[in-house]
Amino acid sequence: MKANESVNNYASSLRMYTNYTVREIKKICKNIGPRLAGSDQEHEAHKYIAKEMETCCDEVAIEDFKLAPEAFMSWVRIDGALILLSILFAFLNLAIVSVILTSVAVLFLFCEFLMYWEFYDCLFPKKTSHNTAGVRKASGEAKQRIIFSGHVDSSHEWTYTRLGGAPLLFAVGGYGIVSMLYVLVSSILIVANAFSPEVLEILKYIQLACIPGAIAVMFFVNFKITVEGANDNLTGTMASVAIMKYLEDNNIRFENTEVVALAAGSEESGLRGSRAYVKRHLDELKEIPTVFIGLETFRDYDSMAIYARDMTGTVKMDPRVCSLVKKGGELAGVDLPYSSVYVGASDGAAVQKLGIPAVTLASMDPGPPRYYHTRGDVAENMDMKTVEKCLDIALQTLFVYDEEGLKDKY
């Protein structure tokens, strides 16, 4: 049975659950507001979502976990300071210290931001975040499981996305990274005495041009402002709950497929929530075939895509799950392209790396858009058409999975 065959008037029903998704997002934004990882507001949102899940799930659990929420994006301040110190030590004729400091800066950028490792998190204060999971059991023996997931938390504001959108964001980011690499390479050349003293002196003075880049990087994130995060990613979170509501309200229970809605915490702090959930339940998740469908930022209709590669393109998502969502898109009337998260990552990558077949369905301009991680990501800036179509795709994917399980091709 296809999703659009599961009720008499599927189009009207789909619109009703789209309205539910958007309405609940507006309530959370109005009554709870921004939800920084590990904050009381994030916890309040989890408790609210848990109450919604209790109306349509057999089991609902809020689980806590510890993390250092400020660690993930603090590399911008740390690296900016390290670059400035490196330039200072170069002019103090201690270029070897410059090499060490800039090498550390590159290491922090690579490990924390590009690979999402908890590399220096032990240096930051710990807080408690949460994951909320609702389970709708199979009517018979559960032989397979599907998880739909969005994240509850919202991010600190990104200064340059707000001020100038993608062009300014990449200009500042590129300037900062080039500055870091130049200081590192020129300092190595100075230590190695690779050229004449005159040339090495010129290389050292060119480092002064890197000072603005280092300072700009330090202000990349405005740690004083947390954004509302209506699109990123209450859309994915509440769409996951809407799927469960759809099943409950229409008395649909699959015989052998267990359905889970996961409202993950702390995605904006380095995918810590989804990773904590999968690690805690890994043995259980591997008892029967389980797939993870990350639902992320349903806002820009023309940018709807399946993220077949994630975590700055370093993680290949499971091709079978990609094919599954592709089929869901076809049934919803959309030819979903395969794309990649070129810089950054989504929860799907964390789950895939832990051995659970995963993919992410997203509908966000990869630019990124002007609202991304800014105060423009508010409830008034949602797009109902996009939310509705992505919810349609998710429901179609669910029914295909129940009928056919996980296959190489659909």
C-alpha positions as CSV (number, residue, x, y, z in Angstrom):
1,M,0.0,0.0,0.0
2,K,1.2,3.5,-0.9
3,A,0.9,6.4,1.5
4,N,-1.6,8.1,-0.8
5,E,-3.7,5.0,-0.7
6,S,-3.8,4.8,3.1
7,V,-6.7,7.2,3.5
8,N,-9.6,8.3,1.3
9,N,-8.6,11.9,0.8
10,Y,-4.8,11.9,1.1
11,A,-4.3,15.4,-0.2
12,S,-6.6,16.9,2.4
13,S,-5.1,14.8,5.1
14,L,-1.5,15.7,4.1
15,R,-2.5,19.4,4.3
16,M,-4.0,18.9,7.8
17,Y,-0.7,17.4,9.1
18,T,1.3,20.1,7.4
19,N,-0.8,22.6,9.2
20,Y,-0.2,20.7,12.4
21,T,3.5,20.8,11.8
22,V,3.6,24.6,11.2
23,R,1.2,25.4,14.0
24,E,3.3,23.5,16.6
25,I,6.5,25.2,15.4
26,K,4.8,28.5,15.9
27,K,3.8,27.5,19.4
28,I,7.3,26.4,20.3
29,C,8.9,29.6,18.9
30,K,6.4,31.8,20.7
31,N,6.2,30.1,24.0
32,I,9.7,28.7,24.4
33,G,11.9,30.6,21.9
34,P,15.5,30.0,21.0
35,R,16.9,26.6,22.2
36,L,20.6,26.5,22.7
37,A,22.1,23.1,23.3
38,G,22.0,22.3,27.0
39,S,19.8,25.2,27.9
40,D,16.6,25.2,29.9
41,Q,14.7,26.2,26.8
42,E,15.9,23.2,24.9
43,H,14.7,21.0,27.7
44,E,11.4,22.7,27.8
45,A,11.0,22.1,24.0
46,H,11.8,18.4,24.6
47,K,9.1,18.2,27.3
48,Y,6.6,19.8,25.0
49,I,7.4,17.5,22.1
50,A,7.2,14.5,24.4
51,K,3.6,15.5,25.3
52,E,2.7,15.6,21.6
53,M,4.3,12.2,21.1
54,E,2.4,10.7,24.0
55,T,-0.8,11.2,21.9
56,C,0.4,9.0,19.1
57,C,3.2,6.8,20.3
58,D,3.2,3.6,22.5
59,E,6.4,4.6,24.3
60,V,8.0,8.0,24.8
61,A,11.2,8.7,26.6
62,I,13.3,11.7,27.3
63,E,17.0,10.8,27.8
64,D,19.7,13.0,29.0
65,F,23.4,13.1,28.0
66,K,26.3,15.3,28.9
67,L,28.2,17.5,26.4
68,A,30.2,20.7,26.2
69,P,27.9,22.8,24.0
70,E,30.3,25.7,23.6
71,A,33.2,23.6,22.4
72,F,32.2,22.9,18.8
73,M,32.1,26.4,17.4
74,S,34.7,27.9,19.8
75,W,37.4,27.0,17.3
76,V,36.7,30.4,15.6
77,R,37.8,32.4,18.6
78,I,40.6,30.0,19.5
79,D,42.0,29.8,15.9
80,G,41.7,33.6,15.4
81,A,43.7,34.2,18.6
82,L,46.3,31.5,17.7
83,I,46.9,33.2,14.3
84,L,47.4,36.6,15.9
85,L,49.8,35.1,18.4
86,S,51.6,33.3,15.5
87,I,52.2,36.6,13.7
88,L,53.5,38.2,16.9
89,F,56.0,35.4,17.5
90,A,57.2,35.6,13.9
91,F,58.1,39.2,14.5
92,L,59.8,38.2,17.8
93,N,62.0,35.9,15.6
94,L,60.4,32.8,17.2
95,A,58.9,31.4,14.0
96,I,59.1,27.9,15.5
97,V,56.4,28.9,18.0
98,S,54.4,30.3,15.1
99,V,54.6,26.9,13.4
100,I,53.4,25.2,16.5
101,L,50.5,27.6,17.1
102,T,49.2,27.6,13.6
103,S,49.5,23.8,13.4
104,V,47.3,23.6,16.4
105,A,44.8,26.0,14.8
106,V,44.6,23.8,11.7
107,L,44.2,20.8,13.8
108,F,41.3,22.3,15.8
109,L,39.6,23.4,12.5
110,F,39.9,19.9,11.0
111,C,39.0,17.8,14.1
112,E,36.2,19.9,15.6
113,F,34.5,21.6,12.6
114,L,35.2,19.4,9.6
115,M,35.2,15.9,11.3
116,Y,33.0,16.7,14.3
117,W,35.3,14.9,16.7
118,E,35.1,15.9,20.4
119,F,38.7,16.9,20.2
120,Y,39.1,19.5,22.9
121,D,35.6,19.3,24.5
122,C,37.2,18.3,27.8
123,L,38.4,21.8,28.2
124,F,34.9,23.3,28.3
125,P,32.2,23.2,31.0
126,K,29.7,20.4,30.6
127,K,25.9,20.8,30.4
128,T,23.0,18.4,30.1
129,S,21.1,18.0,26.8
130,H,18.3,15.6,25.9
131,N,16.9,13.4,23.2
132,T,13.2,12.5,23.0
133,A,12.1,9.4,21.2
134,G,8.6,8.2,20.5
135,V,8.0,4.6,19.4
136,R,5.0,3.2,17.5
137,K,5.3,-0.6,17.8
138,A,4.4,-3.1,15.1
139,S,1.2,-5.0,15.5
140,G,3.0,-8.3,15.2
141,E,6.6,-9.3,15.4
142,A,8.9,-6.3,14.7
143,K,11.2,-7.3,11.8
144,Q,12.4,-3.9,10.8
145,R,12.5,-0.3,12.1
146,I,12.6,3.1,10.6
147,I,13.6,6.3,12.5
148,F,12.5,9.8,11.4
149,S,14.5,12.5,13.1
150,G,14.9,16.3,13.4
151,H,16.8,18.3,16.0
152,V,15.3,20.5,18.6
153,D,18.2,22.9,19.4
154,S,19.0,26.1,17.6
155,S,22.3,27.7,17.0
156,H,24.2,30.9,17.9
157,E,23.9,33.5,15.2
158,W,26.5,33.5,12.4
159,T,27.6,37.1,12.0
160,Y,28.5,37.2,8.3
161,T,25.5,35.2,7.1
162,R,23.3,37.8,8.7
163,L,25.3,40.8,7.4
164,G,25.9,39.7,3.8
165,G,24.6,36.2,3.2
166,A,26.6,33.5,1.4
167,P,29.0,35.9,-0.4
168,L,30.2,37.6,2.8
169,L,30.2,34.3,4.7
170,F,32.5,32.6,2.2
171,A,34.7,35.7,1.7
172,V,35.4,36.0,5.4
173,G,35.8,32.3,5.9
174,G,38.1,32.0,2.9
175,Y,40.1,35.0,4.0
176,G,40.5,33.5,7.5
177,I,41.5,30.0,6.2
178,V,44.0,31.4,3.7
179,S,45.5,33.6,6.4
180,M,45.9,30.6,8.7
181,L,47.6,28.5,6.0
182,Y,49.8,31.4,4.8
183,V,51.1,32.1,8.4
184,L,51.7,28.3,8.8
185,V,53.6,27.9,5.5
186,S,55.6,31.1,5.7
187,S,56.6,30.3,9.3
188,I,57.8,26.9,8.2
189,L,59.8,28.5,5.4
190,I,61.3,30.9,7.9
191,V,62.3,28.1,10.3
192,A,63.7,26.1,7.5
193,N,65.7,29.2,6.3
194,A,64.5,28.2,2.8
195,F,65.3,31.6,1.1
196,S,67.6,34.5,1.5
197,P,67.1,36.7,4.6
198,E,65.6,39.4,2.4
199,V,62.9,37.1,1.0
200,L,62.1,35.6,4.4
201,E,61.7,39.1,5.8
202,I,59.2,39.9,3.0
203,L,57.3,36.7,3.8
204,K,57.2,37.7,7.5
205,Y,55.8,41.2,6.7
206,I,53.1,39.8,4.4
207,Q,51.8,38.0,7.5
208,L,50.5,41.4,8.6
209,A,47.9,41.2,5.9
210,C,46.5,38.2,7.7
211,I,45.7,40.1,10.8
212,P,42.2,41.3,9.6
213,G,41.4,37.7,8.5
214,A,42.3,36.4,12.0
215,I,40.2,39.1,13.7
216,A,37.3,38.5,11.3
217,V,37.3,34.8,12.1
218,M,37.0,35.5,15.8
219,F,33.7,37.3,15.2
220,F,32.3,34.6,12.9
221,V,29.8,33.5,15.5
222,N,27.9,35.9,17.8
223,F,27.8,33.9,21.0
224,K,25.5,36.5,22.6
225,I,22.5,35.6,20.3
226,T,20.7,32.3,19.9
227,V,18.4,32.2,16.8
228,E,14.8,30.9,16.8
229,G,15.5,28.0,14.5
230,A,12.0,27.6,13.1
231,N,13.2,26.1,9.8
232,D,16.5,24.7,11.1
233,N,15.3,22.4,12.4
234,L,11.8,22.5,14.0
235,T,10.5,21.7,10.6
236,G,12.2,18.3,10.6
237,T,11.4,17.7,14.2
238,M,7.7,18.4,14.1
239,A,7.3,16.6,10.7
240,S,8.7,13.5,12.4
241,V,5.9,13.9,15.1
242,A,3.3,14.6,12.4
243,I,4.1,11.2,10.8
244,M,3.3,9.5,14.1
245,K,0.1,11.6,14.4
246,Y,-0.9,10.6,10.9
247,L,-0.5,6.9,11.7
248,E,-2.4,7.2,15.0
249,D,-5.3,9.3,13.8
250,N,-5.8,7.0,10.8
251,N,-5.5,3.8,12.8
252,I,-2.5,2.7,10.8
253,R,-0.2,0.2,12.5
254,F,2.3,-1.8,10.5
255,E,2.5,-5.5,11.1
256,N,6.2,-5.9,11.1
257,T,7.6,-2.3,11.0
258,E,8.4,-0.3,14.1
259,V,8.3,3.5,13.6
260,V,10.3,5.9,15.7
261,A,10.3,9.7,15.9
262,L,13.5,11.0,17.3
263,A,13.7,14.7,18.4
264,A,17.5,15.0,18.8
265,G,19.3,17.5,20.9
266,S,22.5,19.4,20.4
267,E,22.9,18.9,16.6
268,E,24.2,22.5,16.4
269,S,26.9,21.6,18.9
270,G,28.5,18.9,16.7
271,L,25.8,16.2,16.3
272,R,26.2,15.3,19.9
273,G,22.5,14.3,20.5
274,S,22.0,11.8,17.6
275,R,25.4,10.3,18.4
276,A,24.5,9.9,22.1
277,Y,21.1,8.3,21.2
278,V,22.6,5.7,18.8
279,K,25.5,4.8,21.1
280,R,23.0,4.2,24.0
281,H,20.7,2.1,21.8
282,L,23.2,0.5,19.4
283,D,22.7,-3.1,20.4
284,E,18.9,-2.7,20.3
285,L,19.1,-0.9,16.9
286,K,21.1,-3.7,15.4
287,E,18.8,-6.5,16.6
288,I,16.5,-5.9,13.6
289,P,17.2,-4.0,10.3
290,T,17.0,-0.2,11.1
291,V,17.2,2.8,8.9
292,F,17.5,6.4,9.9
293,I,16.0,9.2,7.8
294,G,17.2,12.7,8.9
295,L,14.6,15.4,8.1
296,E,16.4,18.7,7.9
297,T,15.3,22.3,7.2
298,F,12.2,22.1,5.0
299,R,12.2,25.7,3.6
300,D,13.5,26.1,0.1
301,Y,11.3,24.1,-2.4
302,D,13.7,24.1,-5.3
303,S,16.6,22.9,-3.2
304,M,14.9,19.7,-2.1
305,A,17.6,16.9,-2.2
306,I,18.8,13.6,-0.8
307,Y,22.2,14.1,0.9
308,A,24.1,11.1,-0.3
309,R,27.4,12.4,1.1
310,D,27.7,14.3,4.4
311,M,30.1,15.7,6.9
312,T,31.9,17.9,4.4
313,G,31.6,15.1,1.8
314,T,33.7,12.7,3.8
315,V,30.8,10.3,4.8
316,K,29.0,8.3,2.2
317,M,25.4,7.7,3.2
318,D,23.9,4.2,2.7
319,P,23.0,3.9,-1.0
320,R,20.1,1.7,-0.2
321,V,18.5,4.3,2.1
322,C,19.2,6.9,-0.6
323,S,17.4,4.8,-3.1
324,L,14.5,4.3,-0.6
325,V,14.0,8.1,-0.2
326,K,14.4,8.5,-4.0
327,K,11.4,6.2,-4.5
328,G,9.5,8.1,-1.8
329,G,10.2,11.3,-3.8
330,E,9.0,9.7,-7.1
331,L,5.7,8.6,-5.4
332,A,5.3,12.2,-4.2
333,G,5.9,13.5,-7.7
334,V,9.5,14.8,-7.1
335,D,12.7,13.7,-8.9
336,L,15.0,14.2,-5.9
337,P,18.6,14.9,-6.9
338,Y,21.5,13.5,-4.9
339,S,23.6,16.1,-3.2
340,S,26.3,16.6,-0.6
341,V,26.8,18.5,2.6
342,Y,30.0,20.3,1.3
343,V,30.8,22.1,4.5
344,G,29.3,21.0,7.8
345,A,27.2,17.9,8.6
346,S,23.8,16.7,9.6
347,D,22.7,14.1,12.2
348,G,22.5,11.5,9.4
349,A,26.3,11.5,9.2
350,A,26.7,10.8,12.9
351,V,24.3,7.8,12.7
352,Q,25.9,6.4,9.5
353,K,29.3,6.5,11.1
354,L,28.0,4.4,13.9
355,G,26.9,1.7,11.6
356,I,23.2,2.4,11.2
357,P,22.1,2.9,7.5
358,A,21.2,6.5,7.2
359,V,20.4,9.4,4.9
360,T,19.2,13.0,5.2
361,L,16.3,14.6,3.3
362,A,16.7,18.4,3.2
363,S,15.2,21.3,1.4
364,M,17.6,24.2,2.1
365,D,19.4,26.4,-0.4
366,P,23.0,25.2,-0.1
367,G,24.1,28.8,-0.6
368,P,23.5,28.9,2.4
369,P,20.4,31.2,2.5
370,R,20.3,34.5,4.4
371,Y,18.2,33.1,7.2
372,Y,20.6,30.2,7.9
373,H,21.8,30.5,11.5
374,T,20.5,34.0,11.8
375,R,17.7,35.9,13.5
376,G,15.8,35.6,10.2
377,D,15.1,31.9,10.9
378,V,11.7,32.7,12.5
379,A,8.3,31.1,12.3
380,E,7.0,33.8,10.0
381,N,9.7,32.7,7.4
382,M,8.5,29.2,6.9
383,D,7.2,27.9,3.6
384,M,4.2,25.6,3.9
385,K,4.5,24.3,0.3
386,T,7.9,22.9,1.1
387,V,6.9,21.5,4.5
388,E,4.0,19.7,2.8
389,K,6.0,18.2,0.0
390,C,8.7,17.0,2.3
391,L,6.2,15.5,4.7
392,D,4.6,13.8,1.7
393,I,8.0,12.3,0.7
394,A,8.6,11.1,4.2
395,L,5.2,9.3,4.4
396,Q,5.7,7.8,1.0
397,T,9.1,6.6,2.0
398,L,7.7,5.0,5.2
399,F,5.1,3.0,3.3
400,V,7.6,1.8,0.7
401,Y,9.9,0.7,3.5
402,D,7.1,-1.2,5.2
403,E,6.1,-3.0,1.9
404,E,9.6,-3.7,0.6
405,G,12.1,-3.4,3.4
406,L,15.6,-2.2,2.5
407,K,16.7,-3.0,-1.0
408,D,19.6,-2.0,-3.3
409,K,17.2,-0.5,-5.8
410,Y,13.5,0.4,-5.9
